[in-house]
Amino acid sequence: MGQVLVRSIEDDTIESYRIKAKLNGHSLEQELRNLIEANKTLTPEQRVQLSRQLRARTKPSPALTMDKIREGLE
């Protein structure tokens, strides 16, 4: 499993998650791990955005005409 180090998080943010962790009966690390896991799936909007970005980087295929299709069959 990988590890991530996140720097420059506001102290009040950390304290807020520390309190939530305590209320949920686990460590701050587990609270943050749960938060990350719960938000790992892309939303439909994010999938569309990713698709558009990938298509923008791809060269369009040349137009395929019936004549070109027939040439390929001969």
PyMOL CGO cylinders between C-alpha atoms (Angstrom):
from pymol import cmd
from pymol.cgo import CYLINDER

trace = [
    CYLINDER, 0.00, 0.00, 0.00, 1.14, 3.52, -0.70, 0.3, 1, 1, 1, 1, 1, 1,
    CYLINDER, 1.14, 3.52, -0.70, 1.61, 6.39, 1.65, 0.3, 1, 1, 1, 1, 1, 1,
    CYLINDER, 1.61, 6.39, 1.65, 0.85, 10.08, 1.24, 0.3, 1, 1, 1, 1, 1, 1,
    CYLINDER, 0.85, 10.08, 1.24, 2.20, 13.00, 3.24, 0.3, 1, 1, 1, 1, 1, 1,
    CYLINDER, 2.20, 13.00, 3.24, 0.02, 16.11, 3.16, 0.3, 1, 1, 1, 1, 1, 1,
    CYLINDER, 0.02, 16.11, 3.16, 1.62, 19.32, 4.37, 0.3, 1, 1, 1, 1, 1, 1,
    CYLINDER, 1.62, 19.32, 4.37, 0.23, 22.70, 5.38, 0.3, 1, 1, 1, 1, 1, 1,
    CYLINDER, 0.23, 22.70, 5.38, -3.13, 21.66, 6.78, 0.3, 1, 1, 1, 1, 1, 1,
    CYLINDER, -3.13, 21.66, 6.78, -4.70, 24.25, 9.07, 0.3, 1, 1, 1, 1, 1, 1,
    CYLINDER, -4.70, 24.25, 9.07, -4.58, 23.32, 12.76, 0.3, 1, 1, 1, 1, 1, 1,
    CYLINDER, -4.58, 23.32, 12.76, -8.33, 23.81, 13.18, 0.3, 1, 1, 1, 1, 1, 1,
    CYLINDER, -8.33, 23.81, 13.18, -8.99, 21.40, 10.30, 0.3, 1, 1, 1, 1, 1, 1,
    CYLINDER, -8.99, 21.40, 10.30, -6.82, 18.74, 11.91, 0.3, 1, 1, 1, 1, 1, 1,
    CYLINDER, -6.82, 18.74, 11.91, -8.53, 19.29, 15.26, 0.3, 1, 1, 1, 1, 1, 1,
    CYLINDER, -8.53, 19.29, 15.26, -11.95, 18.98, 13.62, 0.3, 1, 1, 1, 1, 1, 1,
    CYLINDER, -11.95, 18.98, 13.62, -11.03, 15.60, 12.14, 0.3, 1, 1, 1, 1, 1, 1,
    CYLINDER, -11.03, 15.60, 12.14, -9.42, 14.52, 15.40, 0.3, 1, 1, 1, 1, 1, 1,
    CYLINDER, -9.42, 14.52, 15.40, -12.75, 15.20, 17.18, 0.3, 1, 1, 1, 1, 1, 1,
    CYLINDER, -12.75, 15.20, 17.18, -14.71, 13.34, 14.49, 0.3, 1, 1, 1, 1, 1, 1,
    CYLINDER, -14.71, 13.34, 14.49, -12.34, 10.40, 14.83, 0.3, 1, 1, 1, 1, 1, 1,
    CYLINDER, -12.34, 10.40, 14.83, -12.81, 10.31, 18.59, 0.3, 1, 1, 1, 1, 1, 1,
    CYLINDER, -12.81, 10.31, 18.59, -16.60, 10.43, 18.21, 0.3, 1, 1, 1, 1, 1, 1,
    CYLINDER, -16.60, 10.43, 18.21, -16.41, 7.57, 15.70, 0.3, 1, 1, 1, 1, 1, 1,
    CYLINDER, -16.41, 7.57, 15.70, -14.18, 5.55, 18.00, 0.3, 1, 1, 1, 1, 1, 1,
    CYLINDER, -14.18, 5.55, 18.00, -11.04, 5.42, 15.91, 0.3, 1, 1, 1, 1, 1, 1,
    CYLINDER, -11.04, 5.42, 15.91, -7.78, 7.22, 15.26, 0.3, 1, 1, 1, 1, 1, 1,
    CYLINDER, -7.78, 7.22, 15.26, -7.26, 10.39, 13.25, 0.3, 1, 1, 1, 1, 1, 1,
    CYLINDER, -7.26, 10.39, 13.25, -5.37, 8.32, 10.70, 0.3, 1, 1, 1, 1, 1, 1,
    CYLINDER, -5.37, 8.32, 10.70, -8.33, 5.95, 10.30, 0.3, 1, 1, 1, 1, 1, 1,
    CYLINDER, -8.33, 5.95, 10.30, -10.75, 8.88, 10.04, 0.3, 1, 1, 1, 1, 1, 1,
    CYLINDER, -10.75, 8.88, 10.04, -8.70, 10.36, 7.21, 0.3, 1, 1, 1, 1, 1, 1,
    CYLINDER, -8.70, 10.36, 7.21, -8.31, 6.97, 5.54, 0.3, 1, 1, 1, 1, 1, 1,
    CYLINDER, -8.31, 6.97, 5.54, -12.10, 6.51, 5.62, 0.3, 1, 1, 1, 1, 1, 1,
    CYLINDER, -12.10, 6.51, 5.62, -12.59, 9.99, 4.16, 0.3, 1, 1, 1, 1, 1, 1,
    CYLINDER, -12.59, 9.99, 4.16, -10.21, 9.26, 1.29, 0.3, 1, 1, 1, 1, 1, 1,
    CYLINDER, -10.21, 9.26, 1.29, -11.77, 5.85, 0.57, 0.3, 1, 1, 1, 1, 1, 1,
    CYLINDER, -11.77, 5.85, 0.57, -15.30, 7.29, 0.58, 0.3, 1, 1, 1, 1, 1, 1,
    CYLINDER, -15.30, 7.29, 0.58, -14.34, 9.90, -2.02, 0.3, 1, 1, 1, 1, 1, 1,
    CYLINDER, -14.34, 9.90, -2.02, -12.18, 7.88, -4.42, 0.3, 1, 1, 1, 1, 1, 1,
    CYLINDER, -12.18, 7.88, -4.42, -14.86, 7.18, -7.05, 0.3, 1, 1, 1, 1, 1, 1,
    CYLINDER, -14.86, 7.18, -7.05, -15.21, 9.74, -9.83, 0.3, 1, 1, 1, 1, 1, 1,
    CYLINDER, -15.21, 9.74, -9.83, -18.57, 11.45, -10.11, 0.3, 1, 1, 1, 1, 1, 1,
    CYLINDER, -18.57, 11.45, -10.11, -20.39, 11.30, -13.46, 0.3, 1, 1, 1, 1, 1, 1,
    CYLINDER, -20.39, 11.30, -13.46, -19.41, 14.94, -14.07, 0.3, 1, 1, 1, 1, 1, 1,
    CYLINDER, -19.41, 14.94, -14.07, -15.75, 14.15, -13.39, 0.3, 1, 1, 1, 1, 1, 1,
    CYLINDER, -15.75, 14.15, -13.39, -15.92, 11.19, -15.80, 0.3, 1, 1, 1, 1, 1, 1,
    CYLINDER, -15.92, 11.19, -15.80, -17.30, 13.44, -18.54, 0.3, 1, 1, 1, 1, 1, 1,
    CYLINDER, -17.30, 13.44, -18.54, -14.57, 16.01, -17.85, 0.3, 1, 1, 1, 1, 1, 1,
    CYLINDER, -14.57, 16.01, -17.85, -11.88, 13.32, -18.01, 0.3, 1, 1, 1, 1, 1, 1,
    CYLINDER, -11.88, 13.32, -18.01, -13.31, 11.99, -21.26, 0.3, 1, 1, 1, 1, 1, 1,
    CYLINDER, -13.31, 11.99, -21.26, -13.28, 15.46, -22.79, 0.3, 1, 1, 1, 1, 1, 1,
    CYLINDER, -13.28, 15.46, -22.79, -9.68, 16.03, -21.73, 0.3, 1, 1, 1, 1, 1, 1,
    CYLINDER, -9.68, 16.03, -21.73, -8.59, 12.73, -23.25, 0.3, 1, 1, 1, 1, 1, 1,
    CYLINDER, -8.59, 12.73, -23.25, -10.45, 13.39, -26.50, 0.3, 1, 1, 1, 1, 1, 1,
    CYLINDER, -10.45, 13.39, -26.50, -8.87, 16.85, -26.74, 0.3, 1, 1, 1, 1, 1, 1,
    CYLINDER, -8.87, 16.85, -26.74, -5.42, 15.19, -26.69, 0.3, 1, 1, 1, 1, 1, 1,
    CYLINDER, -5.42, 15.19, -26.69, -6.31, 12.64, -29.38, 0.3, 1, 1, 1, 1, 1, 1,
    CYLINDER, -6.31, 12.64, -29.38, -5.95, 13.43, -33.06, 0.3, 1, 1, 1, 1, 1, 1,
    CYLINDER, -5.95, 13.43, -33.06, -9.21, 12.99, -34.95, 0.3, 1, 1, 1, 1, 1, 1,
    CYLINDER, -9.21, 12.99, -34.95, -9.35, 10.01, -37.29, 0.3, 1, 1, 1, 1, 1, 1,
    CYLINDER, -9.35, 10.01, -37.29, -9.49, 10.74, -40.99, 0.3, 1, 1, 1, 1, 1, 1,
    CYLINDER, -9.49, 10.74, -40.99, -12.99, 10.71, -42.43, 0.3, 1, 1, 1, 1, 1, 1,
    CYLINDER, -12.99, 10.71, -42.43, -14.09, 7.21, -43.38, 0.3, 1, 1, 1, 1, 1, 1,
    CYLINDER, -14.09, 7.21, -43.38, -16.05, 7.15, -46.62, 0.3, 1, 1, 1, 1, 1, 1,
    CYLINDER, -16.05, 7.15, -46.62, -17.79, 4.26, -48.36, 0.3, 1, 1, 1, 1, 1, 1,
    CYLINDER, -17.79, 4.26, -48.36, -15.12, 4.36, -51.09, 0.3, 1, 1, 1, 1, 1, 1,
    CYLINDER, -15.12, 4.36, -51.09, -12.36, 3.87, -48.49, 0.3, 1, 1, 1, 1, 1, 1,
    CYLINDER, -12.36, 3.87, -48.49, -14.32, 1.04, -46.91, 0.3, 1, 1, 1, 1, 1, 1,
    CYLINDER, -14.32, 1.04, -46.91, -14.73, -0.65, -50.31, 0.3, 1, 1, 1, 1, 1, 1,
    CYLINDER, -14.73, -0.65, -50.31, -11.02, -0.24, -51.06, 0.3, 1, 1, 1, 1, 1, 1,
    CYLINDER, -11.02, -0.24, -51.06, -10.21, -2.06, -47.86, 0.3, 1, 1, 1, 1, 1, 1,
    CYLINDER, -10.21, -2.06, -47.86, -12.41, -5.00, -48.86, 0.3, 1, 1, 1, 1, 1, 1,
    CYLINDER, -12.41, -5.00, -48.86, -10.76, -5.52, -52.25, 0.3, 1, 1, 1, 1, 1, 1,
]
cmd.load_cgo(trace, "trace")
